[in-house]
Amino acid sequence: MTSSWKSVIGLSISVLLLWWVFRGEDLGAIAAEVAAADPWWLLASVFVATAGYLLRAMRWKVLLAPLRPQTGLRPRFAATSIGFMVNNLLPARAGEFARAWSLARMEKLRTSACLASLAVERLFDGVTVVALLVVSLSLPGFRADSELAGNIVRGAVAGFLAVLAIVVLVVVLVLARPDWARAIGRRLASRLPGAAGERTLLILDGLIEGLGALRSPMLVVRAAGWSLVFWLWHSASFWLGFAAFGIDAGYAEALFLNGITALAVALPSAPGFFGPFEAAVRVALVDVLGVGENPALAFAAGYHITTFIPVTAIGLWFFWRMGFSFREMVPARKGGEEATRRGRRQPSRA
C-alpha cells in the first residue's frame, strides 16, 4: 500500500513538472533541435555519463570494506547497473533495494548492510554535490542571468544543507552510541506483531554494520575522494552535452547544472526521474543562465533519453545473466532480511 501511494505521488509530480516545463512550447521546434544535435559530442556525453556507473562501483568497494575488505568489481558494477535499471523502469525508487539485494546475492552479504552502505553513499553524494554547487556559484566564469533566480537557488541549497546536517547528526549519534540505537530499535520492535519485530532488529543490525565505513577516518577520506572524482567526471558529461546542443556554457555552468539536477531527482517521481530532471534543467539553464528555451529543453530531452538507454540495457543484461527475477526481488523487498536469506542462492548464469 505504501509503495502504491509513493508511485501515485511520484507519477503525479512527474506529470505536473513535465506540463510546467513544456507548456506553451513548440514541441516540433524542440524535436528539431534534438535531431540537429551534434552526434559525436552527444555520443561523448553519453559515454562519460555511462562510464560514471563504473566509478560508482569502484567507490562502493570503499563503503563495503567494513563488511568485506575485498568485493569483486564485476558484481559491484552489475549490481549498480541493475539498481539504476530498476529505478528507470519501476516506481517507488525500487532500484536502491534492487542494487543492495543483487550484490548481497552475488557476494553473499546481508541486504540490510548493503543498503546501509548505499545510505552512506547518498550522504557523501549530498555533501559533495552541495559543495560543488557552492563552488560553481563562486567561480569567476559562472554567469547568472537573473539575480532573483540565483537567490532562489541559493535558498534551496541552504535548505538542503539544513536537512543534510540533521541526517549527519543522526548518523553520528548512531555511530557513537550503537547501543542506544539498538535499545530504541528493540523497544519499537516489541510493539510490532509476529515476525515483524525480529525482521526490524535484523534490518537495524545490518544498517549499523553497513555504517561502519564512517568509523574509519581513512575510509571517509577515500570515499570523499572517490565522490569528488565521480561528480567532477559526471559534470563533464553535461559540459559535452552543451557542445552537442550548441549551448554556450562552460564547465562552471556544467557543475551548477549537475548540482541542481542531482537535488531535483531526489524528489518523488515516475520511473527514470522524468519531470524533476527536465524542470531542473529549465530552471538552471533558462531562468538562471539565460539560455534560450528551445536549446535548453532540447538538451533536457535529448540528454535524458540518450543517457537513460545504455545503463538500462546494461542493467537488464546483468539481471538476465545473473539469473535474477522480479518474482524473487519483490517478495524479498517486502519480507526484509529474512526473506532475502531464504531466497539467497548462487546466480544461475554467472
KEZADREN-411753 format. One record per residue: x, y, z of N, C-alpha, C in turn. Coordinates in steps of 0.1 Angstrom, whole numbers, plus 5000, padded with zeros to 4 digits. Example, Ala and Ser with C-alpha at 12.3 -4.5 7.8 and 13.67 -1.06 7.14 Angstrom:
<rs>
513249435078512349555078513249675078512849785071513749895071512950005079
</rs>
This chain:
<rs>
500849885000500050005000500950135000501950125008502850245009503550264996504050154989504650164976503650224966502450184967501450224957501250374958501150424971500950574973502250644968503450594971504650654966504650664951504150564944504150554930503150664924501950674931501050774926501550914928502150934940502651074943503751104933504751004931505851034921505351054907504350974903503850994889503151134888502451174898501751304898502751414897503851414905504851514905505551524891505851404885506451404872505551464861504251424861503351484851503251634853503051684865502951824868504151904863505351844867506551914863506851914848506551804841506651794827505651894820504451904825503552004820504052144822504652174833505152304836506352344827507252244824508352264816508052294802507052214796506852214782505552294778504852354788503552424785503852534776503052554765503152664756504352654747505152554748506352544739506052474726506852514716506752444703507552314703506752204705507452074706508152034693507552074682508252044669509552114668509652234673510952304672511952244682511452204693512352134703512852004697511951924691512351804685513351824673513151934666514151964655515551994661515552064673516852094679517551964684516751864689517251744693517851664681517151664670517551604658518851664652519051794654520151864649521351864658521251794669522451794679523651724672524851764676526051704670526151564676526151464667526151324672527351284679528551344675529751304682529951354696529551484697529551544711528551474720527451444714526451374722526851234726527551164716528051034720529051034730529951134730530951154740530351184754529251264754528551294766527951164772527251084764526650964768527750864773528850854767529950764771530450804785530650934787531150984800530050954811528850984808527750954818527650814821527750724811527650584814528850524821530050574818531250534825531250574840530450674843530250714857529750604866528950514860528450394868529650304872530650294864531850214868532550284879532650424879533250494890532450474903531150474902530250444914530650304919530750204911531050074915532450064922533450144917534750144923534650214936533950324938533750384951533050294961532150214956531350124965532250034973533449994967534349904974534749964987535050094987535450165000534350155010533150175006532050175016531650045021532049935013531749805017532849735025533949805026535149755033534949705047534149775055533849715068533049585068532349555058531549435056532449325051533249365040534249265034535249355027536549335031537549425025537649405010537449285005537549264990536249214985535649294976534549254968534849274953534249194945534649194931534049324923534849374914534349494907533249454898533249334892532149294883530849284890530749224902529549214909529049354913529949444917529549574921529049654909529749644898529249714886527849654882527749524882526549464878525349514887525649514900524549554910524249704908525249784905524949924903524149944890524449874880523649884867522249834869522149724877520849674879519949774887520549834897519849924906519350044898520150104889519750214881518750174870518950054865517950004855516549994862516549934874515249924881514650064884515450154888514950294890514450354878514950314866514450364854513150304849512950184854511750104849510650084859510950084872509950054882509750184891508650194897508350304906508850294920508750404928508950404942510450374945511350414937512750404939513150264943512650164936512950024939514349994936515050074928516450044924517350044936517150124946518050124958518049984964516949924966516849794972517449694962517049704949517549614939519049604938519649724940521149724939521749654951521249674963521749614975521449464975520249424971519749284970520649204961520849264949521649184939523049164943523649274949525049254954525149154965524149164974524049064986524048924981523348894970523248764965524548724958525148814951526348774944527548764953527648844963528748844973528448774986527148724988526748665000526948755012526348875011526348975022524948995027524849075037523449105042522849215034521649205030521049305022520949435029520549425042520349555050521749625052522849545053524149615054524549675041524249615030524449675017523649805015522449795020521549915019522150025027522649995039523250095047524550165040525250075033526450135026525950235015524750205009524250294999523650425006523150415018522750535026524050625028525150555031526350635033526850695020526650625009526950674996526150804993524850794996524050914994524451035002524951005014525451105023526651175017527551095012528751155005528351234993527351174985526851244973526251384977525451384987524851504991525851614995526851575003527851675007528651724995529051624987529851664975529151754965527851714962527051794953526851934958526551954971526252084976527552164976528652104979529952174979530352224965530152134955530452174942529552274936528252274941527252374937527652504942528152514955528552644961529852684953530752594950531952634943531652694929530652624922530352674909529752814909528952844919528452974920529453084923530653044928531653134932532753144921532753064911533853064901533753194892534853244888534853374880534053354867534153234861533553214848532053194848531453184861530053154862529253284859528153274851527353384849525853354852525253444859523853424863523053534856522053504848521253604841520253664850519853604860518753654869519253654883519353764890519753764904518753704913517453724910516353664918516453514917516653454905516653314903517853254911519053334910520253294917519953284932519253384937518953384952518053274956517053234947516153124950516952994950517952984941518752864941519552854954520152964958520952974970520152934982518852984982517952944993517652794994517452734982517252594981518452514986519652564982520852494987520952505002520652625008520752635022519752545029518552525024517552435029518052295029518652255018519252115016520352095026521152195028522252185038521752165052520652235055520052215069519552065071518852015060518451875061519651785062520651805054521851725054522551725068522551845074523151855087522451765098521051765097520251675106520651535103520751495091521051355087522351315093523351405091524751375096524751365111523951445118523851445132523351305137522251265130521651135134522651015132523351025120524350915117525450915128525951035131527051045141526550985155525351015159524850965171524750815171524250755160524150615158525550545159526550615152527850555153528550575167528250685173528850705187528150615197526850595196526150515206525350405199525850305193525050205187524150125197524650125209523850055219522450125222522550265221521350345222520350315210520950305198520150285186519550145187520250045192519749905193518649905204518849975215517849985226516550045221516650155213515450215208514750125198515650055189515049955180514349845187514949795197514249685205512949725210512849855215511649905221510549915210510949965199509949975188509549835183510549745182510249615176509349535185509449565198508549485208507049525206506849635199505449675197504849625183505749555176505249515162504849365163503849335155503249195156504149095149504048975154504648855148506148865145506548825133507948825130508448965125507549065125507949195120508949255130508849225143509849285152511149225150511249095148512549025145513149085132512349105122512949155109513449295112512749375120513149515122514549515129514749425139516049415146517149375136516849275127517849225118518249345108517249415104517549535095518349635102518049665115518749765122520249725124520449595127521849545129522549565116521949535105522549545092522949685089522049775092522249925090523449975098523549935111524649975119525949915114525849795109527049725104527549805091526549835083526849905070527450045071527150105083527650245085529050235090529650115091531050105096532050185089531850215076532850295068533150425075532150485081532250615087533050615100533350495105534150485118535650505115536050485102537450495099537750625092538650705097538950835090539550805077540350705075540950675062539950635052538950555056537850525046537050645043536750735053536050855050536750945040538050955041538851035032538850975018538950835017538950775004537550784998536550765005535150785000534950924995535351025003535251164999535951184986537151134985537951154972537251094960536750964962536050904951534850984947534151034957532851114954533251234946534251304950534751424943535051384928535751274926536151234913534851204905533951134911532751094903531951214899531751314908530851424904531551524895532851534896533651614886533551544872533651414872533551334860532151354854531151334862529751344857529451484852529951584858529751724853530351734839531351664836531951674822530951624812530051524816529051484806528151594802527751674812526851794809527651894800528851914803529652004795529751964781529951834778529951784765528551794759527551774767526151784762525851924757526452024764526252164760526752184746527952124743528552134730527652064719527051954723526251884714525051964709524452044718523252114715523552264713524852304711525152434707524852534719525052494731524752584742526152644747526152774747527352854750527552854766528052754771528252754786529452664789530152694800531452634803531252524814532452484819532452374829531852424842531952554846531352604858529852594857529252624846527852604844527452464844528352374839528052224840528052184854528952224862528952194877527652244883527252364880526052414885524852334881524752304869523552224864523552084870524752024871524851894877524351894892524651994899524252004913522752024914522152114905520752134905519952014902520351944891519651824887519751714898520951704904521151604915520151624927519951754930519051784941517651754936517351794924515951774919515451634918516351544914515951404912515751334925516051404936515751344949514251344952513551434945512151444947511451314942510251274948509551164943509151184928509251084920508951104906508550964900508150974887507950854879509250784877509250654872510550594869511350674859512650674861513550744852513750884856513150934866513251074871512751174861511851134852511351224842510451324849510651454846509951564853510851644861511351594872512251664880513551704873514051614864515251644857515051754847513951744840513651854830513351984836512651984848512452104855513752174860514652094865515852144870516652204859516652144847517352194835516752334831515452334831514852464827515152574837515152544850515452654860516852694859517752594858519252624857519652694845519252644833519752694820518952814816517652814817516752924812516653034822516253004834515953104844517253164850518253084853519453134859520553174849520753094839521853124830521453194817520153204815519653284803519853214790519853084790519953004777518553004771518553004758517253004750516452884754515152894754514252784758514452664749514452684736514452564727515752484728516952544728518152454730518252394744517752474754517752424768516852304769515652314764514752194765515052084756515752114745516252004736517351934744518252004751519251944759518651854769517551904776516951824787516351694782515651704770515051584765516151494759516951544750517951464743518951404753519551474762520551424771519851314780518651344785518051254794517751114788517151124776516850994769518050914765519050984759520250914754521050854766521050914777521850864788520950754796519650764794518750664800518950524794519250524781519250394774520350294778521650344778522750244780522650174793522550254804522550194817521350094819520250134813519050044814519349914807519949924795520249804787521249714794522349784800523349704807522749644820521949714827521349654839520449534835519649544825518849434820519649314817520749334810521649224806522149154818522649234828523249174840522149104848520949154848519849094855519448964850519548954836519248824830520448734832521648784830522848704831523048634844522648704855522848654868521648564872520648554864519548464867518548514877518548654878517648714888516248724882515248744890513848764885513148864895512248944889511449034897510548954907510248834904509348754913510048724926511448714925512248694937512448824944512748924937513149054943512049124951510849124945509749194951509349134965509248994966508948944979510048974989511348974984512449004993512349144998511949234990511849374994510749395004509649315003508549325012508849245025509549135024509849055035511049085044511949165038513049205046514249105045515149115055516349035055516048885056515048845063514648705065514348645051513448715044513048665031514248655021515148755022516348765014517248645017517448615029518348505033517748375028516348355029515748235024515948215009515848335001515948324987517348334981518348354990519748374985520248244980520848254968521448134962522448184952523248094947524248124937523648164924524048274918523448314905523548204895522548174887522448054879523248074866523548194861524148214848525548284850525948304862527248374864528448304858
</rs>
